[in-house]
Amino acid sequence: DTPHPLQVQFSPNGGTFLSEVTINVTADDPDATIYYAIETDELGEFTIATGPITLTESSIVLAYASTENAVSSLSVTTFTEIDGSLSAFSSDIPMVILSSDI
């Protein structure tokens, strides 16, 4: 029986937000230690996740998990802050957001 690889999940898994977003980073092994870094203008240092992470600007979040016997691959997700004036925007046409901020 081959063990499955250690995996990291984000909740929510990327997307857009207005002023701030709180994310949870979890691993499929409850004994794993989760490390994360936030990239806004440059990549920050990896830190141990001890609870939810709050973002207040467009960011790329990177995370991995480790146990005594395994290290997950690096998981990456992107969160894009949008202007508050778009919160009331409604259209039947899908909206595409292109960002060069990060």
C-alpha positions as CSV (number, residue, x, y, z in Angstrom):
1,D,0.0,0.0,0.0
2,T,1.7,3.2,-1.2
3,P,1.0,6.3,1.0
4,H,-0.5,9.2,-0.8
5,P,1.7,12.4,-1.1
6,L,1.3,15.1,1.5
7,Q,-0.9,17.9,0.1
8,V,-1.7,21.5,1.1
9,Q,-5.1,23.2,0.5
10,F,-6.2,26.8,0.6
11,S,-9.6,27.9,1.6
12,P,-10.7,29.9,-0.3
13,N,-8.5,28.8,-3.1
14,G,-7.6,32.2,-4.6
15,G,-9.8,34.7,-6.2
16,T,-10.8,38.4,-5.8
17,F,-11.6,40.4,-2.8
18,L,-12.6,44.0,-1.9
19,S,-10.7,45.2,1.2
20,E,-9.4,42.1,2.8
21,V,-9.6,38.3,2.7
22,T,-8.9,35.7,5.4
23,I,-7.6,32.3,4.2
24,N,-7.0,29.0,5.9
25,V,-4.1,26.8,4.8
26,T,-4.4,23.2,5.8
27,A,-2.7,19.9,5.2
28,D,-4.3,16.5,4.7
29,D,-2.1,15.2,7.6
30,P,-3.2,16.8,10.9
31,D,0.4,16.2,12.3
32,A,2.0,18.3,9.5
33,T,3.6,21.6,10.0
34,I,2.5,24.1,7.4
35,Y,4.9,26.8,6.1
36,Y,3.7,29.8,4.0
37,A,5.1,32.9,2.4
38,I,3.3,35.9,0.9
39,E,4.5,37.6,-2.3
40,T,3.3,41.1,-2.9
41,D,6.3,43.1,-4.4
42,E,8.8,40.4,-3.4
43,L,8.7,37.0,-1.8
44,G,8.6,37.1,1.9
45,E,10.2,34.5,4.2
46,F,8.4,31.2,4.9
47,T,6.7,31.2,8.3
48,I,4.9,28.5,10.2
49,A,1.1,28.9,9.8
50,T,-0.5,29.0,13.3
51,G,-4.0,30.2,12.2
52,P,-5.9,32.0,9.4
53,I,-4.0,34.5,7.2
54,T,-5.5,37.9,6.4
55,L,-4.5,39.7,3.2
56,T,-5.2,43.3,2.6
57,E,-3.5,43.7,-0.9
58,S,-3.1,41.6,-4.0
59,S,-0.8,38.7,-3.1
60,I,0.5,35.3,-4.2
61,V,0.5,32.9,-1.3
62,L,2.8,29.9,-1.4
63,A,2.7,27.0,1.1
64,Y,4.0,23.6,1.8
65,A,3.7,21.1,4.6
66,S,6.1,18.7,6.2
67,T,6.1,15.8,8.7
68,E,8.9,13.6,10.0
69,N,8.6,11.4,6.9
70,A,7.3,13.7,4.1
71,V,7.4,17.1,2.5
72,S,4.6,18.2,0.2
73,S,5.1,20.0,-3.1
74,L,4.8,23.7,-3.1
75,S,1.2,25.0,-3.5
76,V,0.5,28.4,-4.9
77,T,-2.6,30.5,-5.2
78,T,-3.3,34.2,-6.1
79,F,-5.6,36.7,-4.5
80,T,-6.4,39.9,-6.4
81,E,-7.8,43.0,-4.6
82,I,-10.4,44.8,-6.8
83,D,-11.6,48.4,-6.4
84,G,-14.7,48.8,-4.3
85,S,-16.5,50.5,-7.2
86,L,-16.7,47.0,-8.9
87,S,-18.6,45.5,-6.0
88,A,-22.0,46.6,-7.6
89,F,-21.0,45.7,-11.1
90,S,-23.3,43.2,-12.8
91,S,-23.1,41.7,-16.2
92,D,-24.1,38.5,-18.1
93,I,-20.7,38.6,-19.7
94,P,-17.8,36.9,-17.7
95,M,-15.3,39.4,-16.2
96,V,-11.6,38.8,-16.8
97,I,-9.2,40.5,-14.5
98,L,-5.6,41.1,-15.7
99,S,-3.2,42.3,-13.0
100,S,0.3,43.5,-13.4
101,D,0.6,44.5,-9.7
102,I,2.2,41.3,-8.6
